């Protein structure tokens, strides 16, 4: 377990958190501190600051939950693979050959 010192509303708080989570917990505390500054309640009693920060964060969460869900954008279509010109020419040659063979077979086939 790691310990982190958080400054919220001008007061310092020592908090234990999982190793590696210190930066994340510090960012969360900074968000709460910003809410208190926005509300103009920095310096009031801890319960009052906690109440204001909680209400403001709950209001934001409520607004986010009220927004209609947005479907994730579909990924752009994959680009068509480019066929080398040599292969295109070879396939055209083979197609011509197959057509010629089909013509020959039709000519030799007995009339039905």
N, CA, C and O of each residue as an XYZ file, in Angstrom:
448
protein
N       0.838     -1.178      0.000
C       0.000      0.000      0.000
C       0.884      1.242      0.000
O       1.934      1.292      0.641
N       0.425      2.220     -0.730
C       1.139      3.489     -0.802
C       0.339      4.543     -0.049
O      -0.874      4.414      0.118
N       1.017      5.569      0.394
C       0.358      6.701      1.034
C       0.506      7.910      0.139
O       1.547      8.109     -0.487
N      -0.535      8.714      0.079
C      -0.515      9.923     -0.725
C      -1.115     11.044      0.110
O      -2.078     10.835      0.848
N      -0.541     12.228     -0.011
C      -1.065     13.393      0.689
C      -1.851     14.222     -0.313
O      -1.317     14.642     -1.340
N      -3.115     14.454     -0.010
C      -4.014     15.190     -0.893
C      -4.331     16.543     -0.275
O      -4.522     16.655      0.936
N      -4.386     17.559     -1.110
C      -4.783     18.881     -0.637
C      -6.134     19.202     -1.252
O      -6.265     19.343     -2.467
N      -7.136     19.314     -0.387
C      -8.506     19.594     -0.820
C      -9.044     20.714      0.057
O      -9.053     20.618      1.285
N      -9.487     21.765     -0.592
C     -10.051     22.886      0.157
C      -9.066     23.526      1.103
O      -9.452     24.021      2.162
N      -7.800     23.525      0.738
C      -6.781     24.136      1.583
C      -6.350     23.273      2.750
O      -5.555     23.715      3.579
N      -6.846     22.072      2.835
C      -6.478     21.164      3.930
C      -5.777     19.934      3.355
O      -6.071     19.493      2.245
N      -4.861     19.405      4.124
C      -4.132     18.212      3.686
C      -4.721     16.973      4.333
O      -5.081     16.967      5.510
N      -4.808     15.922      3.525
C      -5.320     14.634      3.993
C      -4.362     13.541      3.554
O      -3.940     13.506      2.399
N      -4.019     12.650      4.474
C      -3.173     11.503      4.164
C      -4.104     10.342      3.851
O      -5.030     10.057      4.611
N      -3.855      9.667      2.719
C      -4.725      8.587      2.286
C      -3.882      7.418      1.803
O      -2.882      7.608      1.112
N      -4.291      6.205      2.170
C      -3.626      5.009      1.666
C      -4.327      4.584      0.384
O      -5.551      4.664      0.274
N      -3.531      4.130     -0.588
C      -4.094      3.642     -1.845
C      -3.200      2.531     -2.376
O      -2.091      2.327     -1.883
N      -3.679      1.826     -3.365
C      -2.907      0.734     -3.956
C      -1.654      1.290     -4.617
O      -1.658      2.401     -5.147
N      -0.598      0.518     -4.580
C       0.641      0.925     -5.250
C       0.361      1.213     -6.718
O      -0.340      0.451     -7.384
N       0.904      2.304     -7.213
C       0.720      2.681     -8.601
C      -0.515      3.540     -8.846
O      -0.695      4.056     -9.949
N      -1.372      3.702     -7.834
C      -2.601      4.485     -7.987
C      -2.451      5.911     -7.462
O      -3.409      6.684     -7.477
N      -1.262      6.255     -7.004
C      -1.066      7.560     -6.373
C      -1.436      8.722     -7.306
O      -2.144      9.643     -6.898
N      -0.968      8.680     -8.530
C      -1.232      9.778     -9.469
C      -2.725      9.891     -9.760
O      -3.258     10.998     -9.842
N      -3.397      8.764     -9.917
C      -4.830      8.773    -10.207
C      -5.621      9.372     -9.038
O      -6.502     10.208     -9.239
N      -5.298      8.939     -7.831
C      -5.992      9.444     -6.640
C      -5.718     10.944     -6.478
O      -6.606     11.701     -6.088
N      -4.503     11.363     -6.776
C      -4.167     12.785     -6.688
C      -4.970     13.595     -7.695
O      -5.433     14.689     -7.370
N      -5.148     13.078     -8.922
C      -5.952     13.777     -9.928
C      -7.413     13.883     -9.480
O      -8.055     14.914     -9.679
N      -7.926     12.822     -8.883
C      -9.304     12.869     -8.378
C      -9.450     13.935     -7.300
O     -10.431     14.678     -7.287
N      -8.481     14.012     -6.401
C      -8.517     15.015     -5.340
C      -8.451     16.422     -5.936
O      -9.094     17.343     -5.431
N      -7.677     16.586     -7.005
C      -7.598     17.893     -7.665
C      -8.946     18.271     -8.273
O      -9.330     19.441     -8.247
N      -9.674     17.283     -8.825
C     -11.007     17.558     -9.376
C     -11.943     18.047     -8.271
O     -12.704     18.994     -8.470
N     -11.884     17.402     -7.115
C     -12.735     17.797     -5.992
C     -12.358     19.199     -5.525
O     -13.232     20.021     -5.248
N     -11.059     19.470     -5.439
C     -10.600     20.782     -5.016
C     -11.087     21.857     -5.991
O     -11.507     22.931     -5.562
N     -11.035     21.579     -7.300
C     -11.525     22.526     -8.304
C     -13.013     22.804     -8.113
O     -13.454     23.943     -8.263
N     -13.786     21.777     -7.784
C     -15.221     21.967     -7.536
C     -15.442     22.894     -6.350
O     -16.316     23.760     -6.390
N     -14.659     22.716     -5.305
C     -14.796     23.561     -4.120
C     -14.450     25.010     -4.437
O     -15.112     25.932     -3.960
N     -13.408     25.207     -5.247
C     -13.031     26.568     -5.642
C     -14.153     27.187     -6.466
O     -14.509     28.347     -6.260
N     -14.729     26.394     -7.426
C     -15.829     26.894     -8.260
C     -17.035     27.300     -7.398
O     -17.700     28.300     -7.670
N     -17.297     26.519     -6.374
C     -18.459     26.794     -5.520
C     -18.183     27.921     -4.525
O     -19.104     28.441     -3.895
N     -16.921     28.290     -4.389
C     -16.572     29.351     -3.456
C     -16.695     28.938     -1.999
O     -16.970     29.773     -1.137
N     -16.495     27.664     -1.720
C     -16.648     27.186     -0.341
C     -15.322     26.779      0.288
O     -15.313     26.179      1.363
N     -14.211     27.092     -0.355
C     -12.908     26.761      0.228
C     -12.763     27.530      1.535
O     -13.062     28.723      1.607
N     -12.305     26.835      2.554
C     -12.097     27.466      3.849
C     -13.250     27.253      4.815
O     -13.130     27.566      5.999
N     -14.358     26.728      4.329
C     -15.466     26.441      5.240
C     -15.179     25.133      5.960
O     -14.117     24.539      5.772
N     -16.106     24.688      6.772
C     -15.888     23.455      7.527
C     -15.782     22.266      6.563
O     -16.339     22.288      5.465
N     -15.069     21.248      6.991
C     -14.895     20.059      6.143
C     -16.225     19.427      5.744
O     -16.400     19.086      4.574
N     -17.176     19.256      6.675
C     -18.454     18.666      6.250
C     -19.161     19.501      5.185
O     -19.752     18.947      4.258
N     -19.108     20.820      5.307
C     -19.773     21.685      4.331
C     -19.064     21.582      2.972
O     -19.725     21.516      1.936
N     -17.737     21.569      2.971
C     -16.998     21.429      1.703
C     -17.305     20.078      1.071
O     -17.502     19.988     -0.140
N     -17.345     19.018      1.893
C     -17.660     17.688      1.388
C     -19.056     17.666      0.783
O     -19.268     17.071     -0.274
N     -20.005     18.309      1.446
C     -21.371     18.370      0.946
C     -21.426     19.056     -0.414
O     -22.035     18.532     -1.347
N     -20.794     20.227     -0.533
C     -20.819     20.940     -1.807
C     -20.129     20.157     -2.913
O     -20.654     20.068     -4.023
N     -18.964     19.589     -2.631
C     -18.241     18.821     -3.654
C     -19.066     17.614     -4.082
O     -19.145     17.305     -5.271
N     -19.677     16.934     -3.124
C     -20.494     15.761     -3.440
C     -21.684     16.134     -4.304
O     -21.985     15.442     -5.277
N     -22.371     17.231     -3.957
C     -23.531     17.664     -4.738
C     -23.136     18.054     -6.162
O     -23.840     17.720     -7.115
N     -22.033     18.748     -6.306
C     -21.606     19.179     -7.640
C     -21.208     17.979     -8.499
O     -21.562     17.915     -9.676
N     -20.485     17.041     -7.924
C     -20.084     15.849     -8.679
C     -21.298     14.972     -8.993
O     -21.387     14.401    -10.080
N     -22.226     14.866     -8.052
C     -23.445     14.083     -8.296
C     -24.270     14.728     -9.402
O     -24.865     14.022    -10.216
N     -24.314     16.061     -9.443
C     -25.046     16.759    -10.498
C     -24.426     16.477    -11.861
O     -25.143     16.228    -12.830
N     -23.114     16.513    -11.941
C     -22.428     16.190    -13.207
C     -22.735     14.768    -13.634
O     -23.014     14.517    -14.807
N     -22.686     13.837    -12.697
C     -22.977     12.439    -13.010
C     -24.415     12.293    -13.491
O     -24.684     11.565    -14.447
N     -25.339     12.984    -12.828
C     -26.751     12.942    -13.230
C     -26.917     13.434    -14.669
O     -27.618     12.807    -15.463
N     -26.278     14.547    -15.001
C     -26.365     15.086    -16.364
C     -25.799     14.115    -17.386
O     -26.365     13.946    -18.466
N     -24.686     13.478    -17.049
C     -24.090     12.503    -17.974
C     -25.016     11.311    -18.200
O     -25.119     10.793    -19.312
N     -25.681     10.888    -17.141
C     -26.590      9.739    -17.256
C     -27.856     10.086    -18.036
O     -28.491      9.199    -18.606
N     -28.231     11.365    -18.068
C     -29.432     11.790    -18.781
C     -29.197     11.928    -20.283
O     -30.153     11.923    -21.059
N     -27.967     12.047    -20.692
C     -27.667     12.189    -22.117
C     -27.994     10.891    -22.838
O     -27.768      9.803    -22.308
N     -28.530     11.012    -24.057
C     -28.804      9.785    -24.809
C     -27.485      9.084    -25.148
O     -26.461      9.710    -25.417
N     -27.567      7.788    -25.122
C     -26.375      7.004    -25.449
C     -26.025      7.219    -26.910
O     -26.894      7.188    -27.781
N     -24.781      7.431    -27.159
C     -24.304      7.633    -28.523
C     -23.585      6.366    -28.958
O     -22.648      5.902    -28.308
N     -24.046      5.825    -30.066
C     -23.406      4.616    -30.581
C     -21.989      4.968    -31.046
O     -21.766      6.026    -31.635
N     -21.056      4.090    -30.779
C     -19.701      4.377    -31.239
C     -19.663      4.457    -32.760
O     -20.356      3.715    -33.457
N     -18.857      5.353    -33.246
C     -18.728      5.522    -34.694
C     -18.120      4.261    -35.306
O     -17.203      3.653    -34.756
N     -18.658      3.901    -36.443
C     -18.123      2.727    -37.143
C     -16.719      3.047    -37.646
O     -16.453      4.156    -38.109
N     -15.845      2.087    -37.553
C     -14.495      2.341    -38.053
C     -14.539      2.575    -39.557
O     -15.408      2.041    -40.245
N     -13.616      3.360    -40.061
C     -13.612      3.603    -41.505
C     -13.345      2.295    -42.242
O     -12.631      1.427    -41.740
N     -13.923      2.157    -43.438
C     -13.702      0.914    -44.175
C     -12.226      0.739    -44.506
O     -11.501      1.701    -44.761
N     -11.818     -0.495    -44.492
C     -10.422     -0.794    -44.815
C     -10.187     -0.466    -46.285
O     -11.048     -0.724    -47.126
N      -9.041      0.093    -46.594
C      -8.773      0.407    -47.996
C      -8.690     -0.879    -48.814
O      -8.210     -1.914    -48.351
N      -9.174     -0.770    -50.035
C      -9.103     -1.924    -50.930
C      -7.637     -2.239    -51.189
O      -6.839     -1.342    -51.459
N      -7.293     -3.509    -51.107
C      -5.890     -3.842    -51.377
C      -5.562     -3.554    -52.846
O      -6.358     -3.843    -53.740
N      -4.420     -3.001    -53.070
C      -4.007     -2.686    -54.434
C      -3.429     -3.944    -55.070
O      -2.523     -4.577    -54.529
N      -3.977     -4.289    -56.230
C      -3.510     -5.483    -56.949
C      -2.396     -5.045    -57.896
O      -2.592     -4.139    -58.705
N      -1.248     -5.670    -57.804
C      -0.147     -5.294    -58.687
C      -0.543     -5.436    -60.165
O      -1.246     -6.374    -60.541
N      -0.087     -4.502    -60.981
C      -0.433     -4.484    -62.395
C      -0.028     -5.785    -63.083
O      -0.736     -6.246    -63.978
N       1.079     -6.377    -62.691
C       1.533     -7.635    -63.290
C       0.489     -8.723    -63.080
O       0.216     -9.512    -63.985
N      -0.092     -8.762    -61.887
C      -1.109     -9.767    -61.583
C      -2.378     -9.497    -62.389
O      -2.999    -10.432    -62.894
N      -2.767     -8.231    -62.514
C      -3.954     -7.880    -63.307
C      -3.768     -8.351    -64.747
O      -4.675     -8.943    -65.331
N      -2.610     -8.093    -65.309
C      -2.342     -8.487    -66.697
C      -2.342    -10.006    -66.847
O      -2.849    -10.534    -67.836
N      -1.780    -10.703    -65.875
C      -1.731    -12.165    -65.939
C      -3.139    -12.753    -65.823
O      -3.473    -13.705    -66.529
N      -3.962    -12.192    -64.937
C      -5.341    -12.663    -64.805
C      -6.136    -12.407    -66.090
O      -6.956    -13.238    -66.480
N      -5.906    -11.279    -66.743
C      -6.581    -10.983    -68.012
C      -6.164    -11.986    -69.079
O      -6.992    -12.440    -69.869
N      -4.865    -12.336    -69.102
C      -4.372    -13.312    -70.075
C      -5.010    -14.672    -69.836
O      -5.397    -15.357    -70.783
N      -5.119    -15.063    -68.564
C      -5.729    -16.361    -68.228
C      -7.210    -16.351    -68.605
O      -7.716    -17.337    -69.140
N      -7.906    -15.248    -68.332
C      -9.328    -15.153    -68.680
C      -9.523    -15.275    -70.183
O     -10.453    -15.950    -70.626
N      -8.668    -14.637    -70.979
C      -8.745    -14.759    -72.443
C      -8.551    -16.207    -72.870
O      -9.260    -16.713    -73.740
N      -7.574    -16.868    -72.242
C      -7.279    -18.261    -72.585
C      -8.483    -19.156    -72.269
O      -8.835    -20.023    -73.069
N      -9.113    -18.952    -71.113
C     -10.275    -19.749    -70.715
C     -11.427    -19.506    -71.691
O     -12.123    -20.448    -72.071
N     -11.633    -18.264    -72.095
C     -12.685    -17.965    -73.065
C     -12.421    -18.653    -74.396
O     -13.348    -19.173    -75.017
N     -11.167    -18.663    -74.843
C     -10.814    -19.345    -76.089
C     -11.077    -20.842    -75.987
O     -11.575    -21.459    -76.928
N     -10.737    -21.425    -74.829
C     -10.997    -22.852    -74.630
C     -12.495    -23.131    -74.641
O     -12.933    -24.133    -75.205
N     -13.274    -22.265    -74.031
C     -14.732    -22.438    -74.011
C     -15.285    -22.370    -75.426
O     -16.173    -23.147    -75.780
N     -14.772    -21.448    -76.243
C     -15.212    -21.348    -77.638
C     -14.893    -22.635    -78.394
O     -15.720    -23.142    -79.152
N     -13.687    -23.158    -78.180
C     -13.300    -24.405    -78.868
C     -14.199    -25.557    -78.457
O     -14.618    -26.351    -79.300
N     -14.501    -25.657    -77.165
C     -15.355    -26.744    -76.692
C     -16.763    -26.617    -77.274
O     -17.382    -27.621    -77.626
N     -17.263    -25.408    -77.376
C     -18.595    -25.205    -77.958
C     -18.625    -25.617    -79.439
O     -19.617    -26.162    -79.924
N     -17.522    -25.346    -80.141
C     -17.466    -25.677    -81.566
C     -17.409    -27.192    -81.760
O     -17.961    -27.704    -82.734
N     -16.764    -27.906    -80.869
C     -16.605    -29.358    -81.019
C     -17.784    -30.127    -80.442
O     -17.964    -31.303    -80.756
N     -18.576    -29.495    -79.618
C     -19.698    -30.201    -78.980
C     -20.727    -30.554    -80.018
O     -21.049    -29.739    -80.882
N     -21.267    -31.806    -79.939
C     -22.331    -32.167    -80.870
C     -23.575    -31.331    -80.607
O     -23.908    -31.024    -79.462
N     -24.241    -30.979    -81.668
C     -25.464    -30.178    -81.508
C     -26.516    -30.985    -80.795
O     -26.762    -32.146    -81.121
N     -27.120    -30.370    -79.839
C     -28.129    -31.096    -79.066
C     -29.508    -30.838    -79.559
O     -30.470    -31.377    -79.012
